[in-house]
């Protein structure tokens, strides 16, 4: 099974965010837009594993005293790797950074030294030309994203690939205090 630990976004916030990016969706209909019901913020990606019971137990131990917190959106921006990715970033949150660090130290055998950056992926597309890239970057800068919400739990999800849109099945919920 393909597992990841994430912050599930409350339904009203998903709807609000979807409304805030609706004009962008109309301008870029050929992008692969994430359906609002799939909006989440990944804390840690486990990938393909047959160790779900061990992962659940270890997460229970790691998160037993994790504190709840609020997240506040910043702006829309882009990542570019082999595709272009539109995302909304969030303000740094010390409690989330502590949780993400504990989880990474416990599960990451490759010992990545990258700093955790909470973001919510909205769309993917092939890499555009420089002109298209700068036009998109300008549009994103002008679009105001304003969401905030409490985070009272983390969810272990299974990602089930069905066509181009995955289905996320909740495996276990870890409440924060």
C-alpha positions as CSV (number, residue, x, y, z in Angstrom):
1,X,0.0,0.0,0.0
2,X,1.1,3.6,-0.7
3,X,0.9,5.6,2.5
4,X,1.4,9.3,3.5
5,X,0.7,11.3,6.7
6,X,-1.1,14.5,6.1
7,X,-3.2,17.4,7.4
8,X,-6.7,17.0,6.1
9,X,-8.2,20.4,5.2
10,X,-11.7,21.1,6.7
11,X,-14.4,20.9,4.1
12,X,-15.5,24.6,4.3
13,X,-11.8,25.6,3.8
14,X,-11.5,23.3,0.8
15,X,-14.6,25.0,-0.7
16,X,-13.3,28.5,0.1
17,X,-9.9,27.8,-1.5
18,X,-11.5,26.2,-4.5
19,X,-13.6,29.4,-5.0
20,X,-10.5,31.6,-4.6
21,X,-8.7,29.7,-7.5
22,X,-11.7,29.3,-9.7
23,X,-10.7,32.1,-12.1
24,X,-7.2,30.5,-12.4
25,X,-8.8,27.2,-13.3
26,X,-10.8,28.9,-16.1
27,X,-7.6,30.5,-17.5
28,X,-5.7,27.2,-17.4
29,X,-8.2,24.4,-18.1
30,X,-5.5,22.1,-19.6
31,X,-3.7,21.9,-16.2
32,X,-4.3,18.8,-14.0
33,X,-6.2,20.4,-11.1
34,X,-6.4,18.6,-7.8
35,X,-10.1,18.0,-6.9
36,X,-11.0,20.0,-3.8
37,X,-11.9,16.8,-1.9
38,X,-8.2,15.7,-2.3
39,X,-6.8,18.9,-0.8
40,X,-4.3,18.1,1.9
41,X,-0.9,19.1,3.2
42,X,1.5,16.2,3.2
43,X,3.6,15.9,6.4
44,X,5.5,12.7,5.4
45,X,5.3,10.4,2.4
46,X,6.1,6.8,3.2
47,X,5.6,5.5,-0.4
48,X,4.9,1.8,-1.2
49,X,5.1,-0.2,2.0
50,X,3.8,-3.4,3.6
51,X,4.6,-2.1,7.1
52,X,1.4,-0.2,7.9
53,X,1.0,-1.7,11.3
54,X,4.5,-0.8,12.3
55,X,4.1,2.7,10.9
56,X,0.8,3.2,12.8
57,X,2.4,2.1,16.1
58,X,5.4,4.3,15.6
59,X,3.2,7.3,14.7
60,X,1.1,6.7,17.8
61,X,4.3,6.8,19.9
62,X,5.7,9.9,18.1
63,X,2.5,11.9,18.1
64,X,1.1,11.1,21.6
65,X,2.0,14.6,22.9
66,X,1.8,16.5,19.6
67,X,0.2,19.9,20.1
68,X,-2.6,21.3,17.9
69,X,-1.9,24.6,16.0
70,X,-3.3,26.9,13.3
71,X,-2.2,27.3,9.7
72,X,-2.4,30.5,7.8
73,X,-2.0,30.7,4.0
74,X,0.6,32.9,2.3
75,X,0.3,33.0,-1.4
76,X,0.3,30.9,-4.6
77,X,3.6,30.0,-6.1
78,X,5.3,27.4,-8.3
79,X,7.7,24.5,-8.0
80,X,9.4,23.3,-11.1
81,X,10.9,19.8,-11.4
82,X,10.0,17.6,-14.3
83,X,6.6,19.4,-14.2
84,X,5.3,22.7,-13.0
85,X,3.3,22.6,-9.8
86,X,1.0,25.4,-8.5
87,X,0.7,25.4,-4.7
88,X,-0.3,27.6,-1.8
89,X,2.2,27.9,0.9
90,X,1.6,28.5,4.6
91,X,3.3,30.5,7.3
92,X,6.0,28.7,9.3
93,X,4.5,27.0,12.3
94,X,6.9,25.8,15.0
95,X,4.7,23.1,16.4
96,X,4.3,21.6,12.9
97,X,8.0,21.8,12.2
98,X,8.7,19.9,15.4
99,X,6.2,17.2,14.5
100,X,7.6,16.9,11.0
101,X,11.1,16.8,12.3
102,X,10.3,14.0,14.7
103,X,8.6,12.0,12.0
104,X,11.4,12.5,9.5
105,X,14.1,11.5,12.0
106,X,12.2,8.3,12.8
107,X,11.3,7.2,9.3
108,X,13.8,8.8,6.9
109,X,16.5,6.3,6.2
110,X,18.1,8.6,3.6
111,X,18.5,11.4,6.2
112,X,17.4,14.2,4.0
113,X,18.4,17.6,5.4
114,X,15.7,19.6,3.7
115,X,13.6,21.9,5.8
116,X,9.9,21.0,6.0
117,X,7.8,23.4,3.9
118,X,4.0,23.0,4.4
119,X,2.2,23.5,1.1
120,X,-1.0,22.4,-0.6
121,X,-0.7,21.3,-4.3
122,X,-3.4,22.7,-6.5
123,X,-2.4,21.8,-10.1
124,X,0.3,20.2,-12.2
125,X,1.3,20.7,-15.8
126,X,4.1,20.2,-18.3
127,X,6.8,22.9,-18.0
128,X,5.7,25.9,-20.0
129,X,7.9,28.2,-22.2
130,X,9.6,31.1,-20.4
131,X,7.0,33.6,-21.6
132,X,4.1,31.3,-20.3
133,X,6.0,30.8,-17.0
134,X,6.4,34.5,-16.4
135,X,2.7,35.2,-17.4
136,X,1.6,32.5,-14.9
137,X,3.9,33.8,-12.2
138,X,2.5,37.3,-12.6
139,X,-1.1,36.0,-12.4
140,X,-0.4,34.0,-9.3
141,X,1.2,37.0,-7.6
142,X,-2.1,39.0,-8.2
143,X,-4.4,36.3,-6.8
144,X,-5.1,36.6,-3.1
145,X,-5.4,33.4,-1.2
146,X,-6.8,33.8,2.3
147,X,-7.4,30.6,4.3
148,X,-6.7,29.6,7.9
149,X,-7.8,26.7,10.0
150,X,-7.0,24.8,13.2
151,X,-5.1,21.5,12.9
152,X,-6.2,19.1,15.6
153,X,-5.2,15.9,14.0
154,X,-2.9,14.2,11.5
155,X,-4.3,11.5,9.2
156,X,-2.5,8.4,7.8
157,X,-3.9,8.0,4.3
158,X,-3.6,5.3,1.7
159,X,-3.3,6.6,-1.8
160,X,-5.2,4.4,-4.3
161,X,-4.3,5.2,-7.9
162,X,-7.4,5.0,-10.1
163,X,-6.8,6.7,-13.5
164,X,-5.4,10.2,-13.1
165,X,-7.1,11.1,-9.8
166,X,-6.0,9.2,-6.7
167,X,-8.5,8.2,-4.0
168,X,-7.3,8.9,-0.5
169,X,-8.5,6.4,2.1
170,X,-8.1,7.3,5.8
171,X,-6.2,4.5,7.6
172,X,-5.8,6.1,11.0
173,X,-6.3,9.5,12.7
174,X,-3.9,10.8,15.3
175,X,-5.4,13.5,17.5
176,X,-3.2,16.4,18.7
177,X,-3.7,17.9,22.1
